[in-house]
Amino acid sequence: MSMLIDLIKSNKKILGEIALCKFAEGFFILLAAKFLVEFINAPSEKFLALTFGFFAGRFILSGMTEKFFARLSVDVQTDFRKKIHAQIFADEISSGELLTLTFDTLQALDEFFLKVAPQIASAIIFLPMFLICAAVTDLLTAIILLVTLPVAPLLLWLIGKATSEKNSRAWAELQKLNGEFRELLSAITALKMFGRVDAGAEKIREASRKSSAATLDVLKLAFVSSFALELITTLSIALVAVTLGLRLISGGVEFQAALFLLLLAPEFFLPVRKFGVAFHVMISAKSALERLKKFLADAEKTSGTIEKILMPPTITLDNVNFTYPKKFSPTLQDVNLKFPANKVTALIGASGSGKSTLLKILAGILQPTAGEIFWNDLPTSRMEKSSRLSKISYVPQAPHLFNATLRENFLMFDTLDEMNLKNFLDALNLSTLDLNSPQKLSRGQLQRLGLIRALLKDTPIILLDEPTAGLDAATEQKVLSLIKKIAPRRTIVIATHRATVIEFADEVISL
């Protein structure tokens, strides 16, 4: 939980707003109870209006607090998503685990902030406030509240130990279901071709049944915990009510004080009761945090050294092998290549020879199954990962166009250089585009968008996958002219089939 607490603490402004609203809500509850007692003791429109006003204010403040928690949830989820996204291309991760992390796991955190966190905040602020008020009004009632309060958390702790294992099983089954569903979708064409769709669907149905059964086990315990907590808090309130009733008859307490405490007792136990209803959400959030912590801890493990390397580097591949998961034949085998610095190298070969795969390995998106990659004389496996990736720009065959303005698409690496952007747009015939609105781009425009992104990122290593495929001769020449201008300060590798690019390159390597 320490990782979540650190992220929450970083949002000090929202925490301050939540605390202020909760304190105000607590005072409104106390004042509403006080004026309700006054109204019952001596009915008047004034006391009725004040009671109604404070009750209404209490619910308004409660709604404001929920909005603050929703904002806090968005901020924390955004931080976690950034951490996950930063590791997607740098670590081996199954599709099922990735789907579970980015959707179900973060959804569990959202549920925590919307259902559990408000009750925790209420308990932290309301319980001491109401207990002090009860002690000032009647010490014996305050002692009863204080003695009965720890029973509920103890019960929740015992139930939590029983729920933890079942919740872990539910997460494992959900991850398996996500993975198998993803696998079925990716292979749907082949399954349809060979008449195996029904078998694949049955596999998904079986995984779904197991996931549902595991989730139901968790919900059963959650229902039991809610029932037990309701029973305990109801008995505690009843104990206060009976004690006050007997003392009222015997003259041990005044009517106004007894009525005030009787109104206060349900509010005192309300955060605990609501917490019991959302207890299974907290268990799910705890499991989600453990999964996130494990994933991010594994991602941060590096055997890296941070040494100064002459940039741009000469890139050398030493007996590099790569085989895709669940494949038997290697895509790359015993590859020994050298890409010189300050030059443009054309990587050529027949379709399927592994050019795109090799670029992804050089970019750090894929990790070699064997062999080593060197920058000058330093193996990249010994380098600090984020530092290495910050020195590489990789442009795939079809760069992604995000749902944002074109300006944001071009400047996605936070390299706000309007002059360079304008020069690049002019050089590549893209100056007529409206940068302040989302637009659909053609394949050729997307390729040039990817190239401009790479140039604006201004890294010493640029990897381009078929950057001129489908472009007309005039536009292709403009792309190559732009690449030639920046080549002396960079190591550039271009995977291509185009004769013009091959003739343009300083070096040619064939797979």
Protein Blocks (a to p, Z undefined) as FASTA:
>chain_A
ZZmmmmmmmmmmlmmmmmmmmmmmmmmmmmmmmmmmmmmmmgcfklmmmmmmmmmmmmmm
mmmmmmmmmmmmmmmmmmmmmmmmmmmmmpccdfklmmmmmmmmmmmmmmmmmmmmmmmm
mmmmmmmmmmmmmmmmomklmmmmmmmmmmmmmmmmmmmmmmmmmmmmmmmmmmmmmmmm
mmmmmmmmmmmmnopmmmmmmmmmmmmmmmmmmmmmmmmmmmmmmmmmmmmmmmmmmmmm
mmmmmmmmnopacfklmmmmmmmmmmmmmmmmmmmmmmmmmmmmmmmmmmmmmmmmmmmp
ccbdcdddddddddddehiacddehiabdfbghiacdddehiacddeddehilmmmmmmm
mnomaccfbdcddehjacfklpcfklmmmmpccddfbdcdddddfklmmmmnopacfklm
mmmmmmnopmmpcfkbccdddfklmmmmmmmmmmmnopabdcdehklgoiafklmmmmmm
mmmmmmmmcccddddfbfklmmmpmbdcdZZ
